[in-house]
Amino acid sequence: MKMIKDTTVSSSPPPLDIAAAEHWLLLIHQLPPKPDYLRVKIWRRMQGLGAMAIKNSVYALPCNDQTREDFQWLLKEIEGAGGEASVCEARFIDGLSDAQVRALFNAAREADYSALSDEIREALAMISATSGNAGELRTRFSRMQRRCDQISAIDFFGAASRAGAAALLGEFDKLLNEQEAPVASPAEGKLSGYVGRTWATRPGIRVDRMASAWLIQRFIDPAARFVFTDVFADEQAPPRARTIRFDMSVGEFTHEGDHCTFEVLRERFQIDDPAVVAIARVIHDLDLKDDKFQPDEAAGIGAVLSGIALSGKDDEQRMRLSAVVFDALYRQYDYLVVRCTLDGT
């Protein structure tokens, strides 16, 4: 294997078809002997990026803006730990061919999809069991869906098993929806019976109502409609069919004890996703202002949500803008959970 940093090639035979050649990024690194865990940590980071080991301490990724940034951050991490690293652009001229390198990437992703498919089949078998817990299965489905998304993000060349894993996920979701029976009361904390409903709350939404609307759409009722009105806040106003009130002085889901509405929704619907639990702590402190959890990021998140409240022309716009923030926050917390699991911390 020879590496070059530009698109020029030697004029000596045989000629290289530059247009047909693949463009790669290589990270070449050397780690210090101590600490012992560093080598495993960097290896796991490489796996998370989807990088492929070409030789000892030489890893490859297809060349694009995202992979370049990923390798550059990893380079800084290696250097910060006392190691040495270089990132270069390269083409394979002798030895490994582009097709062989692509095959290495595909083989790794095939293994990932195969492991995921085995897990989905195991979960499918659980659905048919009468003792299966719908809440646990739904949480498991969400975890498997996220894993499929993570694999897809580093499936650079379209591994053949991707379609099969996606089909199994679709089958699991369909059967799980059919298994979930409607419940009589929202207090029982089940998802069934709350899809396609209208969710009502007070106008002028801020932190807790923004977060609760996101949680409802993301985890409880993807087909939810929202209305922002004080009409339903009157204690004398009877509940309306198919309308669920949240974060009002009266309603089906509102503050209980020292819990904000977001926490009540999470607990009543048994959403035990660690990333959602982390968000709940932030929303609690921002809404109740009791410094119960004191997450370092709370002040910054609160400033962003306050900016949305000031700039949003109406509650629909506030809800859309804040959903982008919560989606990003969820992904960050979820990433940290995965990374800590891999690192054993």
Secondary structure, 3 states (H helix, E strand, C coil): CCCCCCCCCCCCCCCCCHHHCCCEEEEEEECCCCCCHHHHHHHHHHHHHCCEEEECCEEEEECCHHHHHHHHHHHHHHHHCCCEEEEEEECCCCCCCHHHHHHHHHHHHHHHHHHHHHHHHHHHHHHCCCCCCHHHHHHHHHHHHHHHHHHHHCCCCCCCCHHHHHHHHHHHHHHHHHHCCCCCCHHHCCCCCCCCCEEEECCCCCHHHHHHHHHHHHHHCCCCEEEECCHHHCCCCCCCCCEEEECCCCCCECCECCECHHHHHHHHCCCCCHHHHHHHHHHHHHHHCCCCCCCCCHHHHHHHHHHHHHHCCCHHHHHHHHHHHHHHHHHHHHHHHHHHHHHCC
